Amino acid sequence: GMNLFDLTEMFFDSFAASLRSDTGFEKGLEMNKDRFGMSDDLYQILVNTYNEVLKDRVDEFKAV
């Protein structure tokens, strides 16, 4: 029953949580893939989005 807004919120909630965690976004997403039964396609879309948009900017967000 999720929609695009739910997915976007989940993505950024996960990213924000990863900033406060030693696990990091990629490892946390991998753990949540299994935990929540995320499809391979959805998982890869989220990984690709992270790599393209946020990965090189993590330090900027940690400073805020």
N, C-alpha and C positions, 0 to 999 in steps of 0.2 A: 503494500500500500504506500510505498514511498514515492515522492515526486522529486523533481529536480531541486527544489528548495530544500527538501529534507536531506538530499544527498550532499548539497553544497554545505549545509550546516554541519553534517557529520564530518565532512572533509576538514573544514576549518576548526571544528571542535577537536578533532584528532590532532591536527597540527598544533593547536594551542597547548594541548595536553603534553605533546611531545617536547615542547620547549621547557616544561617543568619536570621532565623525566630524564633519567639517564639512558632510557631505552632508545630514544630517537624515533622519528616518524616512520622510517622504513621498517624497522624491526617491529614497532608497535602495530603498524598496518598489517604486517605479515601475521602477527599473533591474532589480530582481530579478524583476519580473513577466515581463519579456522574457527575461531570462537563464534562468529556470527554467520557462518556458512556463506560467505561472500563468493560470488562466481569468479572464475579466473578472469573473465573479460572486465568485470567491474574493478577488480583488484588492479589489473594492468592499467586501466584508465586512470585510476587514482595515483598510481606510481608515476605514470607518464606526466600527469598534471603537476605533481610535486616536483619532479625532476626539471620540468620546463619552467615552472613559475616560482618555486620557493626554495629549492635546494641550495642555490648559491647565495641566498639572502637570509639564512637562518640566523646568523649573528646579528643582523639588523633587528630582527624581531626579538631576540633575547635581550637586547639593550633597552627595549621599551618597557 
